[in-house]
Amino acid sequence: MTAPQATEELVAPPPTEPGRLHRPARALVALVELLAAGGLVWLAFWAWPRGFSTITTVVGNGTELESTRIYGNWLGAAIGFGTLAALLVLDALRQVVLAVRARPKRAKRSAKVAGED
């Protein structure tokens, strides 16, 4: 048996406009995301203690029984706030890298122009 003939692969045409990845305004977006992440971390620390409550019961002979009740909605909210804050910090890092990234270097013209000697 022979191997099947290779067919010409379809290639996407090159972009007609230069890419717009280097935008210094992205640093402002990163700052807003970091402020939002800070607020979410604050919310996570605010919500976590609300997930626990101590219940004290006194029985007939005077014995005190303590139990802890755990509220999953508050703990889940705190974990969700922390996770969302981590994602915002990660995206803010990406925005900063795209904001300060150097543009591609253009080919420097040599002192001699083509055709001149």
C-alpha positions in Angstrom: 0.0 0.0 0.0 1.1 3.5 -0.6 0.7 6.4 1.7 -2.1 8.8 0.8 -1.0 11.9 -1.1 -0.6 15.0 1.0 -3.1 17.6 0.1 -2.5 21.3 0.3 -3.5 22.6 3.7 -5.8 25.6 4.0 -4.0 28.6 5.4 -5.7 31.6 6.9 -4.8 34.9 5.1 -2.6 37.3 7.0 -4.4 40.0 8.9 -4.8 43.3 7.0 -4.4 45.5 10.0 -1.7 45.3 12.6 -2.6 43.7 15.9 -3.7 46.0 18.8 -2.3 44.1 21.7 0.0 46.9 22.9 -2.4 49.4 24.5 -1.1 51.3 27.5 -4.7 52.0 28.6 -4.8 48.3 29.7 -2.8 49.4 32.8 -5.9 51.3 33.9 -8.1 48.2 33.4 -5.5 46.3 35.5 -5.8 48.9 38.3 -9.6 48.6 38.4 -9.3 44.8 38.5 -6.9 45.0 41.4 -9.2 47.3 43.3 -12.1 44.9 42.6 -10.0 42.0 43.8 -9.2 43.8 47.0 -12.9 44.4 47.6 -13.6 40.7 47.0 -10.9 39.6 49.4 -12.5 41.9 52.0 -15.9 40.4 51.3 -14.4 36.9 51.7 -13.0 37.7 55.1 -16.3 39.3 56.0 -18.4 36.3 55.0 -16.2 33.5 56.4 -16.9 34.1 60.2 -20.7 34.3 59.4 -20.5 30.6 58.3 -20.1 29.5 61.9 -22.3 29.9 65.0 -21.9 28.4 68.4 -25.1 27.0 70.1 -25.0 26.5 73.9 -27.7 24.3 75.4 -28.2 23.8 79.1 -29.7 20.5 80.0 -31.8 19.7 83.1 -28.9 18.9 85.5 -27.0 22.1 84.7 -24.6 20.7 82.1 -23.8 23.0 79.2 -23.5 21.5 75.8 -21.8 23.5 73.0 -22.2 22.7 69.4 -21.1 24.5 66.2 -23.4 25.0 63.4 -21.9 25.5 59.9 -23.7 27.6 57.3 -22.6 26.4 53.9 -24.0 29.4 52.0 -21.7 31.8 53.8 -18.7 29.6 53.5 -19.4 29.0 49.8 -19.8 32.7 49.2 -16.4 33.3 50.9 -14.7 30.7 48.8 -16.4 32.1 45.7 -15.3 35.6 46.5 -11.7 34.4 47.0 -11.7 32.5 43.8 -13.1 35.4 41.8 -10.5 37.7 43.4 -7.7 35.3 42.3 -9.0 35.3 38.8 -9.1 39.1 38.7 -5.5 39.3 39.9 -4.5 36.9 37.3 -6.2 38.9 34.6 -4.8 42.1 35.9 -1.3 40.6 35.6 -2.1 39.7 32.0 -3.4 43.3 31.3 -0.2 44.8 32.7 2.0 42.5 30.6 0.0 43.5 27.5 0.2 47.2 28.5 4.0 47.4 29.0 5.0 44.9 26.4 7.4 46.3 23.8 6.2 46.8 20.4 7.9 44.8 17.6 11.0 46.4 16.5 10.9 47.8 13.0 13.7 47.1 10.6 16.3 49.9 10.8 17.1 51.5 7.6 20.7 51.2 6.7 22.7 54.3 5.7 22.7 53.0 2.2 19.4 53.0 0.4 18.9 50.1 -2.0 20.3 51.0 -5.4 22.8 53.6 -4.1 26.5 52.7 -3.9 
